[in-house]
Amino acid sequence: MLLYFKVTREGTYDVKCARKNSLIQEYEMSRMQQGETIYNVQKRFTHIVNDLSSSGITFDIDELILKFWSIWQPLQNWKSFNHVYDNSF
């Protein structure tokens, strides 16, 4: 019986670590996709940050602002960006 509880506990820990690592990678690799609205980017970013916060990872507000702005960096064509921005409301 003790072995069953030990395996269950370790399995849960491994799943939590895998989920945390997946969220960290998703956070670090976040970029705005071509044609994606600002609303969708903000929603996706908030979801990732909230999941990481519930896993015990905390962020400084300045770090979050810099990360959110860095998501927009790959956009080279500001004309298409403005078009996406205008259509998001």
C-alpha positions as a Markdown table, in Angstrom:
| # | Residue | x | y | z |
|---|---|---|---|---|
| 1 | Met | 0.0 | 0.0 | 0.0 |
| 2 | Leu | 2.8 | 2.4 | 0.9 |
| 3 | Leu | 4.4 | 1.8 | -2.5 |
| 4 | Tyr | 1.2 | 2.7 | -4.3 |
| 5 | Phe | 1.0 | 6.1 | -2.4 |
| 6 | Lys | 4.7 | 6.7 | -3.2 |
| 7 | Val | 4.3 | 6.1 | -6.9 |
| 8 | Thr | 1.1 | 8.2 | -7.0 |
| 9 | Arg | 2.9 | 11.1 | -5.2 |
| 10 | Glu | 5.9 | 10.9 | -7.4 |
| 11 | Gly | 3.8 | 10.7 | -10.5 |
| 12 | Thr | 1.9 | 13.8 | -9.5 |
| 13 | Tyr | 5.2 | 15.6 | -8.9 |
| 14 | Asp | 6.6 | 14.6 | -12.3 |
| 15 | Val | 3.4 | 15.8 | -14.0 |
| 16 | Lys | 3.6 | 19.2 | -12.2 |
| 17 | Cys | 7.2 | 19.6 | -13.2 |
| 18 | Ala | 6.5 | 18.8 | -16.8 |
| 19 | Arg | 3.6 | 21.2 | -16.8 |
| 20 | Lys | 5.7 | 24.0 | -15.2 |
| 21 | Asn | 8.5 | 23.4 | -17.8 |
| 22 | Ser | 6.0 | 23.4 | -20.6 |
| 23 | Leu | 4.6 | 26.8 | -19.4 |
| 24 | Ile | 8.0 | 28.3 | -19.0 |
| 25 | Gln | 8.9 | 27.3 | -22.5 |
| 26 | Glu | 5.6 | 28.7 | -23.8 |
| 27 | Tyr | 6.3 | 32.0 | -21.9 |
| 28 | Glu | 9.8 | 32.3 | -23.3 |
| 29 | Met | 8.8 | 31.5 | -26.9 |
| 30 | Ser | 5.7 | 33.7 | -27.0 |
| 31 | Arg | 5.5 | 35.8 | -30.2 |
| 32 | Met | 2.6 | 37.5 | -31.9 |
| 33 | Gln | 1.5 | 35.6 | -35.0 |
| 34 | Gln | 0.8 | 37.2 | -38.3 |
| 35 | Gly | -2.9 | 38.2 | -38.3 |
| 36 | Glu | -3.4 | 37.6 | -34.6 |
| 37 | Thr | -5.4 | 40.3 | -32.8 |
| 38 | Ile | -4.0 | 42.2 | -29.8 |
| 39 | Tyr | -6.9 | 40.8 | -27.7 |
| 40 | Asn | -5.9 | 37.2 | -28.5 |
| 41 | Val | -2.2 | 37.9 | -27.7 |
| 42 | Gln | -3.2 | 39.5 | -24.4 |
| 43 | Lys | -5.6 | 36.6 | -23.6 |
| 44 | Arg | -2.9 | 34.0 | -24.4 |
| 45 | Phe | -0.2 | 35.9 | -22.4 |
| 46 | Thr | -2.5 | 36.3 | -19.4 |
| 47 | His | -3.4 | 32.6 | -19.4 |
| 48 | Ile | 0.3 | 31.6 | -19.4 |
| 49 | Val | 1.2 | 34.1 | -16.7 |
| 50 | Asn | -1.7 | 33.0 | -14.5 |
| 51 | Asp | -0.8 | 29.3 | -14.9 |
| 52 | Leu | 2.8 | 30.0 | -14.0 |
| 53 | Ser | 1.7 | 32.1 | -11.0 |
| 54 | Ser | -0.4 | 29.2 | -9.7 |
| 55 | Ser | 2.7 | 27.0 | -10.1 |
| 56 | Gly | 4.6 | 29.2 | -7.7 |
| 57 | Ile | 6.6 | 31.3 | -10.2 |
| 58 | Thr | 6.3 | 35.0 | -9.5 |
| 59 | Phe | 7.0 | 37.9 | -11.9 |
| 60 | Asp | 7.9 | 41.5 | -11.4 |
| 61 | Ile | 5.6 | 43.9 | -13.1 |
| 62 | Asp | 8.5 | 45.4 | -15.1 |
| 63 | Glu | 9.5 | 42.0 | -16.3 |
| 64 | Leu | 5.9 | 41.3 | -17.5 |
| 65 | Ile | 5.7 | 44.6 | -19.4 |
| 66 | Leu | 9.0 | 44.0 | -21.1 |
| 67 | Lys | 8.0 | 40.5 | -22.1 |
| 68 | Phe | 4.6 | 41.7 | -23.4 |
| 69 | Trp | 6.4 | 44.3 | -25.6 |
| 70 | Ser | 8.9 | 41.8 | -26.8 |
| 71 | Ile | 6.1 | 39.6 | -28.1 |
| 72 | Trp | 5.4 | 42.4 | -30.6 |
| 73 | Gln | 9.0 | 42.7 | -31.8 |
| 74 | Pro | 8.9 | 40.3 | -34.7 |
| 75 | Leu | 6.3 | 42.4 | -36.5 |
| 76 | Gln | 8.2 | 44.2 | -39.2 |
| 77 | Asn | 5.2 | 45.4 | -41.2 |
| 78 | Trp | 3.5 | 48.1 | -39.1 |
| 79 | Lys | 0.9 | 48.6 | -41.8 |
| 80 | Ser | -0.5 | 45.1 | -41.3 |
| 81 | Phe | -0.1 | 45.6 | -37.5 |
| 82 | Asn | -2.3 | 48.7 | -37.7 |
| 83 | His | -4.8 | 46.8 | -39.8 |
| 84 | Val | -5.0 | 44.0 | -37.2 |
| 85 | Tyr | -5.2 | 46.5 | -34.4 |
| 86 | Asp | -8.1 | 48.4 | -36.0 |
| 87 | Asn | -10.0 | 45.2 | -36.6 |
| 88 | Ser | -9.6 | 44.0 | -33.1 |
| 89 | Phe | -12.3 | 46.3 | -31.7 |
